[in-house]
Amino acid sequence: MTDHDVAQDPDERRLTTREAADRLGVKPETVYAYVSRGQLTSRRESGGRGSTFDAREVDALARRGGRREPSGAGSELAVRTGITLIDRDHCYFRGVDTSELAAHHSYEEVAEWLWTGEMRHGIRFTAPHDALTAARRAVDALPAHTGPMDRLQVAVIAAAAADPLRFDLSERAVLDTARTLIPTLVAALPRRAAGRPPAQTGAEDAGAGEAGAGEGSAGHAAPGQAAAELGAGGQGAAGLRAAELGAAEKPAPELGAEDGPVAPRLWSRLTSEPADPPSLRVLDAALVLLIDHDLAASTLAVRVAASARAHPYAIVSAGLGALDGALHGAASGLAHRMLLEVLDRGSAAAVVADHLRAGRRVPGLGHPLYPGEDPRARALFALLEDVPRARPALQAARDVITTTARHKEWHANVDLALAVLTVATGMPAEAGETIFAVARTAGWIAHALEEYDEPPLRMRPSGQYSGPRPPQPLP
């Protein structure tokens, strides 16, 4: 939109450029960028200097989330969202404390509630036959040394290729995709068997059926079709989880079956050790707590992709790409290796000293959003108390916290709690990142659903050119 020279309607409330910038929380230059993109209309007043803006239009833009606000790390994009609030060492999903959600509901229940606002007790997510077959074949073709993050990224692309309806961005279609994509990602990962590397997924699960034995036709749903199953009787999550997770206490062949809860399915892909109910509760709680955490780097990538109207598989690919960065998803692996070193050396003092001497932060400690302890770590530590095999790793983590406290006031974050779980249960160092990726997929979908309701391509900031001024000679 261009400026217009017209007389002002006395009944209209007009804002100067500075007033509009203050109301939006941006620089005056950004206000003009909004005008150039058609997000605001400016007007030059008769006899006045500079442009003015309709206050109602400015307020509407602010409500849509098109604003940039200052932060402790400088100026960064801030997006209005109704998903996650972090306030006073607490984390909330839609106003509900995440620790309470993790204590009373399963991962699938919280994901469904976050997407739809409906708490469906006992809901199950099932992978469709075509998508799962494509994902497994693609993953099985990778080199044996391929890590889980690479496997997940390949699985997403393969599942997308198997879904010809993936470009349908209606809410129902996106929800159907979400309910099938998460179990597809988990089932595409190879199972771990005692004494040998992860098995090829296709051969390992051939006898069990591609999408869950005993499911009838639901196991062969077309790509994009919802395959969410309700638990018997619609019983409450606490009783349902106790019954399901209790069955895993015995060395049952159905552990990780493709028609069960996500946590046991994922367990069999992370470790060959038998699952016990307390350990599975910790894993399920971790999945809930990690669903979302405000506008993390991977979530911002997701919202940018969704703003361009990328389909759900593509937005998850964008999230996985950002999560693969060394400063995002890899933090739990560093904490895992540190705890192993503490257990090997018998003391945290020397290990912490090595990190501080090298000028490195101690892994698993401190978080920019929490002055005190990360509430997610607090919730997981409480659950880990009930896991007997976690006691040595839990004590090692406490030693790290106590030792570091003599030098720095750093509190435990969720990466340290994840490391206790992964070390205690024989999982590899990259297991924490895998848990994070599977869990966060539900949050990415929630953010995509929000962004699909916003004006398209609004996530298009203006660059501040710092190169040589033209004209320059031809090179």
Secondary structure, 3 states (H helix, E strand, C coil): CCCCEECCCCCCCEEEHHHHHHHHCCCHHHHHHHHHCCCCCEEEECCCCCEEEEHHHHHHHHHHCCEEEEECCEEEEECCCCCEEEECCEEEECCEEHHHHHHHCCHHHHHHHHHHCCCCCCCEECCCHHHHHHHHHHHHCCCCCCCHHHHHHHHHHHHHHCCCCCCCCCHHHHHHHHHHHHHHHHHHCCCCECCECCCCHHHHCHHHCCCCCCCHHHHHCCCCCCCEECCHHHCCHHHHHHHHHHHCCCCCCCCCCCCCCHHHHHHHHHCCCCCCHHHHHHHHHHHHHCCCCCCCHHHHHHHHHHHCCCCHHHHHHHHHHHHCCCCCCCHHHHHHHHHHHHHHHCCHHHHHHHHHHCCCCCCCECECCECCCCHHHHHHHHHHCCCHHHHHHHHHHHHHHHHHHCCCCCCECHHHHHHHHHHHCCCCCCHHHHHHHHHHHHHHHHHHHHHHCCCCCCCCCCCCCCCCCCCCCCC
